[in-house]
């Protein structure tokens, strides 16, 4: 899996988080579609797709919501706040 930093660029240091893997794992574990997750976060389906592909990463408010959902659903790799 590619590691994506908080600025959306690929990287491997300084608290980089694999948001693409976490978002994909969250959706798979919850059975949530990209459309449903997008509606829940108030973003577009294209945005979710870009996050999952590692082309960009969630903004601060979306990261907080995603982090809560990961904890709620016992997804082991929890993102850095």
GUGUPA-454182 format. One line per 5 residues: number of its first residue (from 1); for each residue z, x, y of C-alpha. Coordinates in nm, 4 decimals. Layout:
NUM) Z,X,Y ~ ...
This chain:
1) 0.0000,0.0000,0.0000 ~ -0.0746,0.1184,0.3471 ~ 0.2265,0.1640,0.5708 ~ 0.1898,0.0050,0.9110 ~ 0.4200,0.1003,1.1950
6) 0.5679,-0.1329,1.4528 ~ 0.2810,-0.0529,1.6891 ~ 0.0223,-0.1674,1.4365 ~ -0.1062,0.1818,1.3630 ~ -0.0985,0.3394,1.0219
11) 0.1783,0.5885,0.9799 ~ 0.4492,0.7041,0.7509 ~ 0.7395,0.8042,0.9700 ~ 0.9963,0.6790,1.2136 ~ 1.0835,0.3379,1.0696
16) 0.7308,0.2348,0.9740 ~ 0.7226,-0.0917,0.7825 ~ 0.4633,-0.2187,0.5385 ~ 0.4266,-0.5566,0.7077 ~ 0.1072,-0.6342,0.5190
21) 0.2849,-0.5979,0.1843 ~ 0.5920,-0.7888,0.2993 ~ 0.3903,-1.0800,0.4353 ~ 0.1799,-1.0959,0.1205 ~ 0.4942,-1.0799,-0.0993
26) 0.6633,-1.3515,0.1056 ~ 0.3623,-1.5815,0.0790 ~ 0.3268,-1.5210,-0.2951 ~ 0.6959,-1.5790,-0.3650 ~ 0.7070,-1.9002,-0.1591
31) 0.3613,-2.0300,-0.2529 ~ 0.2802,-2.0469,0.1171 ~ -0.0812,-2.0352,0.2338 ~ -0.1925,-1.8248,0.5282 ~ -0.2514,-2.1513,0.7149
36) 0.1008,-2.2777,0.6515 ~ 0.2644,-1.9483,0.7476 ~ 0.0500,-1.9317,1.0609 ~ 0.1578,-2.2815,1.1640 ~ 0.5230,-2.1942,1.0976
41) 0.5019,-1.8830,1.3160 ~ 0.2836,-2.0391,1.5854 ~ -0.0069,-1.7994,1.5303 ~ -0.3598,-1.8382,1.3974 ~ -0.4703,-1.7961,1.0382
46) -0.6832,-1.5020,1.1563 ~ -0.3657,-1.3354,1.2835 ~ -0.1962,-1.3700,0.9440 ~ -0.5070,-1.2269,0.7812 ~ -0.5084,-0.9273,1.0193
51) -0.1402,-0.8639,0.9413 ~ -0.2027,-0.8778,0.5663 ~ -0.5046,-0.6482,0.5942 ~ -0.2994,-0.3987,0.7967 ~ -0.5234,-0.4252,1.1034
56) -0.2337,-0.5298,1.3259 ~ 0.1326,-0.6176,1.2876 ~ 0.3585,-0.9039,1.3965 ~ 0.5134,-0.9117,1.7419 ~ 0.8899,-0.8908,1.7835
61) 0.9609,-1.2644,1.7563 ~ 0.7419,-1.3027,1.4470 ~ 0.9010,-0.9942,1.2895 ~ 1.2467,-1.1494,1.3337 ~ 1.1388,-1.4729,1.1646
66) 0.9642,-1.2856,0.8842 ~ 1.2698,-1.0655,0.8311 ~ 1.4908,-1.3744,0.7953 ~ 1.2497,-1.5296,0.5454 ~ 1.2374,-1.2064,0.3429
71) 1.6172,-1.2004,0.3224 ~ 1.6268,-1.5718,0.2388 ~ 1.3840,-1.5257,-0.0494 ~ 1.5363,-1.1967,-0.1731 ~ 1.2326,-0.9871,-0.1007
76) 1.3687,-0.6397,-0.1578 ~ 1.1777,-0.4411,0.1014 ~ 1.3280,-0.5669,0.4233 ~ 1.1501,-0.4697,0.7442 ~ 1.3134,-0.2741,1.0207
81) 1.4176,-0.5011,1.3102
